[in-house]
Amino acid sequence: MAEHSLIFRDIAMVFTAALVCGLVAWRLRQPLILGYVLAGLILSPFTPGLRVHDVHTFETMAEIGVILLMFSVGIEFSIPDLLRVKWVALAGAPLGILLSIALGAAAGMLMGWPLLQGIAVGSIVCVASTMVMMRLLMDRGELLSESGRVMITLTLVEDLAVIILTVLLPGLAASDGANYSQVACKITKALLLLVPVVLAGWKLVPRLLARIEKTCNDEISLLLALTICLAVAAITEAIGLSLALGAFLAGLLLGSSDFAHKLAKQTLPIRDAFVALFFVTVGMLIDPRTWLASWRILALLVGIIVIGKFVIWTGVVRVFAYSWKTAIKVGMGLTQIGEFSFVLAQVAQHSRLISPEIYNATLAASLVTILANATIFKFVPRHGDAEMPAAIL
């Protein structure tokens, strides 16, 4: 069968499985995420039965879901909203990340691992899945709540931390130690190159919006939204930052006008389709055959992510004078790993900091923690959050 025919067959299989498993999850009153991940397990090359030809193709396509979701979140947010939680982002996020890495290193010492392997594991688990968290917050209508704002800003800082860790981890594996000047140079260069992008968007985007709004053409409006979203995301990736961060920035550039919200609504159907594709792809990456062989490592990782990170992030948020209700919600929201943890796990494995056994256990831990996170959130009351503490305003 021709290569292009296999791709279209695989796409049809993926969306059919997502539809069927999504309906099953909906009928059982479970989050749709669970159905999508189950669809991925069914089509995984590691399970018997139907399977896709090339998982990597769907990994690339799934990135579009991340981009569109972060774009819509950026439109819903505003700069003043982000500045309201600046202190927990600037001081609390680095503290939580360092504590998570330290927890991984300590757990590694108990397991008899080398120190660098424990640090690598801590780096992998310190990053929560932005995609999972955003999806759950949007389903609950809590995206703009106090806990929602805190979670989003914390994960944006974690996205920036991924950039540092992808450079730092291979350096740790090198015989001459980490090249810290290279890390600092790359981050500084990326941030400096980002400044003209923001300034250009600030000056040009409002004028573009005004002109397109006069056309009253929905098709042209949709193309404008997709162009701004994908162009800024591509630029940020090219200068060393993440696609997700670029897409969020693109949403912020559009501002909070009524026309911007109309653009966001036009992208919703496309976004939801690719979000489903993302979670199916997560399921396809899991190899269930490795679970029994590495159950101790899997249990350790799940414990660190679900219990350890919950304690760390709840404590960090509470330190910044937020209510216990907000702190607990944030702690629950960050008790999973996903897309960026996969990136760090690949970097660590290629650098020989972790074994293939730990790599496979990381993918399995992602599935377990996503399922646990979605299930736990079902039982969290949807009551309004407490007011923002005056100490951080």
C-alpha positions as CSV (number, residue, x, y, z in Angstrom):
1,M,0.0,0.0,0.0
2,A,1.3,3.5,-0.9
3,E,2.7,5.6,1.9
4,H,0.2,8.4,1.5
5,S,-2.7,5.8,1.6
6,L,-1.4,4.5,4.9
7,I,-1.4,8.0,6.4
8,F,-5.0,8.6,5.5
9,R,-6.0,5.2,6.8
10,D,-4.2,5.9,10.1
11,I,-6.0,9.3,10.4
12,A,-9.3,7.6,9.9
13,M,-8.5,4.9,12.5
14,V,-7.4,7.5,15.0
15,F,-10.4,9.7,14.8
16,T,-12.8,6.7,14.7
17,A,-11.2,5.3,17.9
18,A,-11.3,8.7,19.5
19,L,-15.0,9.1,18.7
20,V,-15.9,5.6,20.0
21,C,-13.8,5.7,23.2
22,G,-14.8,9.3,23.8
23,L,-18.5,8.3,23.6
24,V,-17.8,5.5,26.1
25,A,-16.1,7.9,28.5
26,W,-19.0,10.4,28.2
27,R,-21.6,7.7,28.8
28,L,-19.7,6.6,31.9
29,R,-19.5,10.2,33.0
30,Q,-15.7,10.2,32.9
31,P,-13.5,12.9,31.4
32,L,-13.2,12.7,27.6
33,I,-9.4,12.7,28.1
34,L,-9.6,9.1,29.5
35,G,-11.4,7.9,26.4
36,Y,-8.9,9.5,24.1
37,V,-5.9,8.0,25.9
38,L,-7.7,4.6,25.8
39,A,-8.1,5.0,22.0
40,G,-4.3,5.5,21.8
41,L,-3.6,2.4,23.8
42,I,-5.9,0.4,21.4
43,L,-4.0,1.7,18.3
44,S,-0.6,1.6,19.9
45,P,2.2,-0.4,18.1
46,F,2.8,-2.1,21.5
47,T,-0.6,-3.7,21.8
48,P,-2.2,-6.4,19.7
49,G,-4.8,-5.6,17.1
50,L,-5.1,-2.5,15.0
51,R,-2.1,-0.2,14.9
52,V,-1.0,3.0,13.2
53,H,1.8,2.9,10.6
54,D,3.9,5.8,12.0
55,V,3.3,7.2,15.5
56,H,5.8,10.0,14.9
57,T,3.5,11.6,12.3
58,F,0.8,11.9,14.9
59,E,3.2,13.3,17.4
60,T,3.9,16.2,15.0
61,M,0.2,16.7,14.3
62,A,-0.6,16.7,18.0
63,E,1.6,19.7,18.4
64,I,-1.1,21.7,16.6
65,G,-3.5,20.9,19.4
66,V,-1.0,22.3,22.0
67,I,-0.6,25.4,19.9
68,L,-4.3,26.1,19.4
69,L,-5.2,25.4,23.0
70,M,-2.5,27.8,24.3
71,F,-3.5,30.4,21.7
72,S,-7.1,30.4,23.0
73,V,-5.9,30.6,26.6
74,G,-3.8,33.6,25.7
75,I,-6.8,35.4,24.2
76,E,-8.9,34.8,27.3
77,F,-6.1,36.1,29.6
78,S,-4.9,39.7,29.9
79,I,-1.6,41.2,31.0
80,P,-3.1,42.6,34.3
81,D,-4.3,39.1,35.2
82,L,-0.9,37.7,34.8
83,L,0.8,40.5,36.7
84,R,-1.6,39.8,39.7
85,V,0.2,36.5,40.3
86,K,3.7,37.7,39.3
87,W,5.3,36.9,42.7
88,V,4.3,33.3,42.9
89,A,5.4,32.9,39.3
90,L,8.8,34.7,39.7
91,A,9.8,33.2,43.1
92,G,7.4,30.3,43.7
93,A,7.7,28.5,40.4
94,P,11.6,28.2,40.5
95,L,11.3,27.1,44.2
96,G,8.8,24.4,43.3
97,I,10.8,23.2,40.4
98,L,14.0,23.0,42.4
99,L,12.2,21.1,45.2
100,S,10.8,18.6,42.7
101,I,14.2,18.0,41.3
102,A,15.6,17.6,44.8
103,L,12.8,15.1,45.6
104,G,13.7,13.1,42.5
105,A,17.4,13.0,43.5
106,A,16.5,11.9,47.1
107,A,14.2,9.2,45.8
108,G,17.0,8.0,43.4
109,M,19.5,7.8,46.3
110,L,17.0,5.5,48.2
111,M,16.8,3.3,45.1
112,G,20.6,3.2,44.8
113,W,20.8,5.2,41.6
114,P,23.7,7.5,40.7
115,L,23.1,11.1,41.7
116,L,22.9,12.4,38.1
117,Q,20.2,9.8,37.3
118,G,18.1,11.0,40.3
119,I,18.5,14.6,39.1
120,A,17.4,13.7,35.6
121,V,14.3,11.9,37.0
122,G,13.5,14.9,39.1
123,S,13.9,17.2,36.1
124,I,11.5,15.0,34.1
125,V,8.8,14.9,36.8
126,C,9.0,18.6,37.8
127,V,7.1,19.7,34.6
128,A,3.3,19.3,34.6
129,S,1.3,18.8,31.4
130,T,0.1,22.2,30.3
131,M,-2.3,20.5,27.9
132,V,-4.0,18.3,30.5
133,M,-4.3,21.1,33.0
134,M,-5.8,23.6,30.5
135,R,-8.3,21.0,29.3
136,L,-9.5,20.2,32.8
137,L,-9.8,23.9,33.7
138,M,-11.7,24.7,30.6
139,D,-14.1,21.7,31.1
140,R,-14.8,23.0,34.7
141,G,-15.1,26.7,33.6
142,E,-12.3,27.6,36.0
143,L,-9.8,29.0,33.6
144,L,-10.1,32.5,34.9
145,S,-10.4,31.6,38.6
146,E,-7.7,32.5,41.0
147,S,-6.4,28.9,41.1
148,G,-6.6,28.8,37.3
149,R,-4.5,31.9,36.9
150,V,-1.9,30.6,39.3
151,M,-1.7,27.2,37.6
152,I,-1.3,28.8,34.2
153,T,1.5,31.1,35.2
154,L,3.3,28.4,37.0
155,T,3.2,26.1,34.0
156,L,4.4,28.9,31.7
157,V,7.5,29.2,34.0
158,E,7.9,25.4,33.8
159,D,7.9,25.7,30.0
160,L,10.8,28.1,30.3
161,A,12.5,25.8,32.7
162,V,12.3,23.0,30.0
163,I,14.5,25.1,27.7
164,I,17.2,25.4,30.5
165,L,17.0,21.7,31.3
166,T,17.3,20.5,27.7
167,V,20.6,22.3,27.6
168,L,21.7,21.5,31.1
169,L,21.0,17.7,31.2
170,P,23.4,16.8,28.3
171,G,26.0,19.0,29.9
172,L,25.7,17.1,33.1
173,A,26.4,13.9,31.2
174,A,29.5,15.3,29.7
175,S,32.8,14.4,31.2
176,D,33.8,18.0,31.6
177,G,30.6,19.0,33.4
178,A,27.8,21.3,32.5
179,N,28.5,24.4,30.3
180,Y,26.6,26.9,32.3
181,S,27.7,29.8,30.1
182,Q,26.1,28.1,27.2
183,V,22.9,27.8,29.1
184,A,22.9,31.5,30.1
185,C,23.8,32.5,26.5
186,K,21.0,30.6,24.9
187,I,18.4,31.9,27.3
188,T,19.6,35.5,27.0
189,K,19.7,35.2,23.2
190,A,16.2,33.7,23.1
191,L,14.7,36.4,25.3
192,L,16.4,39.3,23.4
193,L,15.2,37.9,20.1
194,L,11.7,37.7,21.6
195,V,11.6,41.5,22.3
196,P,11.2,42.7,18.7
197,V,8.6,40.0,18.1
198,V,6.5,41.4,21.0
199,L,7.0,45.0,19.9
200,A,6.1,44.2,16.2
201,G,3.0,42.4,17.4
202,W,2.1,45.2,19.7
203,K,2.2,47.7,16.9
204,L,1.0,45.7,13.9
205,V,-1.6,43.3,15.3
206,P,-4.1,46.0,16.3
207,R,-4.0,47.6,12.9
208,L,-4.4,44.2,11.2
209,L,-7.4,43.4,13.4
210,A,-9.0,46.8,12.6
211,R,-8.6,46.2,8.8
212,I,-9.9,42.6,8.9
213,E,-12.8,43.5,11.1
214,K,-14.0,45.9,8.4
215,T,-14.2,43.0,5.9
216,C,-16.9,41.2,7.9
217,N,-15.6,38.0,6.3
218,D,-15.4,35.0,8.7
219,E,-13.1,33.0,6.4
220,I,-10.5,35.8,6.3
221,S,-10.8,36.3,10.1
222,L,-10.1,32.6,10.7
223,L,-7.0,32.7,8.4
224,L,-5.8,35.8,10.3
225,A,-6.1,34.0,13.7
226,L,-4.3,30.9,12.5
227,T,-1.6,32.9,10.8
228,I,-0.8,35.0,13.9
229,C,-0.9,31.9,16.1
230,L,1.3,29.7,14.0
231,A,3.7,32.4,12.9
232,V,4.5,33.6,16.5
233,A,4.7,29.9,17.7
234,A,7.1,29.1,14.9
235,I,9.3,32.2,15.6
236,T,9.5,31.4,19.3
237,E,10.5,27.8,18.6
238,A,13.1,29.0,16.1
239,I,14.8,31.2,18.8
240,G,14.8,28.4,21.3
241,L,11.6,28.8,23.2
242,S,8.6,26.5,23.2
243,L,5.8,26.4,20.7
244,A,3.2,26.5,23.6
245,L,4.8,29.7,25.0
246,G,4.7,31.3,21.6
247,A,1.1,30.4,21.0
248,F,0.1,31.8,24.4
249,L,2.0,35.0,23.5
250,A,0.2,35.3,20.2
251,G,-3.1,35.1,22.0
252,L,-2.0,37.9,24.4
253,L,-1.0,40.0,21.4
254,L,-4.5,39.9,20.1
255,G,-5.8,41.5,23.3
256,S,-9.2,41.2,24.9
257,S,-11.3,42.9,22.3
258,D,-14.7,41.4,21.2
259,F,-13.2,40.7,17.7
260,A,-10.3,38.8,19.3
261,H,-12.8,36.6,21.2
262,K,-14.7,36.0,17.9
263,L,-11.4,34.8,16.4
264,A,-10.9,32.4,19.3
265,K,-14.4,31.0,18.9
266,Q,-13.7,30.4,15.2
267,T,-10.7,28.2,16.0
268,L,-12.6,26.1,18.6
269,P,-13.7,23.2,16.4
270,I,-10.2,22.8,14.9
271,R,-8.6,23.1,18.3
272,D,-10.8,20.5,19.9
273,A,-10.1,18.0,17.1
274,F,-6.4,18.3,17.5
275,V,-6.6,18.3,21.3
276,A,-8.3,14.9,21.0
277,L,-5.5,13.8,18.6
278,F,-2.9,14.9,21.2
279,F,-4.3,12.6,23.9
280,V,-4.7,9.7,21.5
281,T,-1.0,10.1,20.7
282,V,-0.1,10.0,24.4
283,G,-1.8,6.6,24.6
284,M,0.0,5.3,21.5
285,L,3.4,6.1,23.1
286,I,2.7,3.8,26.1
287,D,4.1,0.2,26.1
288,P,2.0,-1.8,28.6
289,R,4.5,-4.7,28.3
290,T,7.0,-2.8,30.4
291,W,4.7,-2.1,33.3
292,L,5.2,-5.4,35.1
293,A,9.0,-5.5,34.6
294,S,9.5,-2.0,36.0
295,W,6.6,-1.7,38.4
296,R,8.8,-0.6,41.3
297,I,10.2,2.4,39.2
298,L,6.6,3.1,38.0
299,A,5.3,3.2,41.6
300,L,8.1,5.4,42.7
301,L,7.5,7.9,39.8
302,V,3.7,8.0,40.4
303,G,4.3,8.5,44.1
304,I,6.7,11.5,43.5
305,I,4.3,13.0,40.9
306,V,1.0,12.5,42.7
307,I,2.0,12.8,46.4
308,G,5.4,14.6,46.3
309,K,4.4,17.3,43.8
310,F,1.1,17.9,45.5
311,V,2.8,18.6,48.8
312,I,5.4,20.8,47.2
313,W,3.1,23.0,45.1
314,T,0.4,23.2,47.8
315,G,3.1,24.4,50.2
316,V,4.7,26.8,47.7
317,V,1.4,28.5,46.9
318,R,0.4,28.6,50.5
319,V,3.7,30.4,51.4
320,F,2.6,33.2,49.1
321,A,-0.5,33.9,51.3
322,Y,-3.1,32.2,49.1
323,S,-6.0,30.4,50.8
324,W,-5.7,26.7,51.6
325,K,-8.5,26.1,49.0
326,T,-6.6,27.7,46.2
327,A,-3.3,26.1,47.3
328,I,-4.8,22.6,47.3
329,K,-6.5,23.1,43.9
330,V,-3.2,24.3,42.4
331,G,-1.4,21.3,44.0
332,M,-3.9,18.9,42.5
333,G,-3.7,20.5,39.1
334,L,0.1,20.1,38.8
335,T,0.1,16.4,39.9
336,Q,0.7,14.9,36.4
337,I,3.3,15.0,33.6
338,G,3.0,15.0,29.9
339,E,4.3,16.5,26.7
340,F,7.4,18.3,28.0
341,S,8.3,15.5,30.3
342,F,8.5,13.3,27.2
343,V,11.0,15.8,25.7
344,L,13.2,15.8,28.8
345,A,13.0,12.0,29.0
346,Q,14.3,11.7,25.5
347,V,17.1,14.1,26.1
348,A,18.1,12.3,29.3
349,Q,18.0,8.9,27.6
350,H,20.1,10.1,24.6
351,S,22.6,11.5,27.1
352,R,22.6,8.2,28.9
353,L,21.5,9.8,32.2
354,I,18.6,7.4,32.5
355,S,18.1,3.8,31.4
356,P,15.5,2.6,28.8
357,E,13.6,1.0,31.8
358,I,13.2,4.4,33.4
359,Y,12.3,6.0,30.1
360,N,9.4,3.5,29.6
361,A,8.3,3.9,33.2
362,T,8.2,7.7,32.6
363,L,5.7,7.2,29.7
364,A,3.6,4.8,31.8
365,A,3.7,7.3,34.8
366,S,2.4,10.0,32.4
367,L,-0.6,7.9,31.6
368,V,-1.3,6.8,35.2
369,T,-1.0,10.4,36.5
370,I,-3.1,11.9,33.8
371,L,-5.9,9.4,34.5
372,A,-5.5,10.0,38.3
373,N,-5.5,13.7,37.8
374,A,-8.6,13.7,35.7
375,T,-10.4,11.4,38.1
376,I,-9.5,13.4,41.2
377,F,-10.6,16.7,39.7
378,K,-14.1,15.2,39.3
379,F,-14.5,15.2,43.1
380,V,-13.1,18.7,43.6
381,P,-16.0,21.2,44.3
382,R,-16.4,23.9,41.7
383,H,-16.9,26.6,44.3
384,G,-15.4,30.0,43.7
385,D,-11.9,30.7,44.9
386,A,-11.0,33.0,47.7
387,E,-10.1,36.6,46.9
388,M,-6.6,37.4,45.8
389,P,-4.4,38.0,48.8
390,A,-3.6,41.7,49.3
391,A,0.1,40.9,49.9
392,I,0.7,40.0,46.3
393,L,-1.4,42.6,44.5
